[in-house]
Amino acid sequence: MSDKFIIRFVAGVTIFVIAVVVLLNRHLIPGPAEAPAFTPYLPMLNAVLNGTCTLLLLLSLYQIKQGNITLHKRLNIVTFCLSSLFLVSYILFHYLMRNEIIYGDLNGDGKLSEAERASAGSLRTIYLAILTPHIILAAAVLPLILLSFYRGLQMQVEKHRKLVRWAFPIWLYVTASGVVVYLMIRPFYHF
């Protein structure tokens, strides 16, 4: 496969994923009238997948620093698969959920009253300060992950290293902050 094809493929996948997430976030793709019984478990599954990916990324870094290329590759393949599973679960959750989950919304009405805003206080600001870069970087890292994964599998080591210099810290932040975001928003789920 040519570099041109790979770059176009990665761009296409990235645009498709971001478009689906935006459409689901804006509720432009209607979900079912009633969410299946497993729906409330998806955010916890997503946090577990993100936490596992965080640990695997750190193990992968350690292994490559030790010169263990085979284990580094295997860890990255598992991490990539788990991140892909996360993406499917995340999209499924946002397809199935009809209600907006808002940090500080104690009564679950989908609106933030002044009393609820006051109750959330500065924690809401901290939550948004973590969530905003998490969302932006999650979108930005997808093509970097796909390209660096491809380059690594093809043993294009120099190109892989150049990409991973950016992809690794961003991916690590996204997976770790995903767990933090879940732990912070969890009290405001009203299933």
Buried (B, 14 or more C-beta within 10 A) or exposed (E): EEEEEBBEBBEEEBEEBBEBBEEBEEBEEEBEEEBEEEBBEBBEBBBBBBBBBBEBBBBBBEBBEEEBEEBBBBBBBBBBEBBEBBBEBBBBBBBBBEBEBBBBBBEBEEEBEEEBBEEBEEEBEBBEEBBEBBBEBBBBBBBBBBBBBBBBEEEBEEBBEBBBEEBBEBBBBBBBBBBBBBEBBEEBBEE
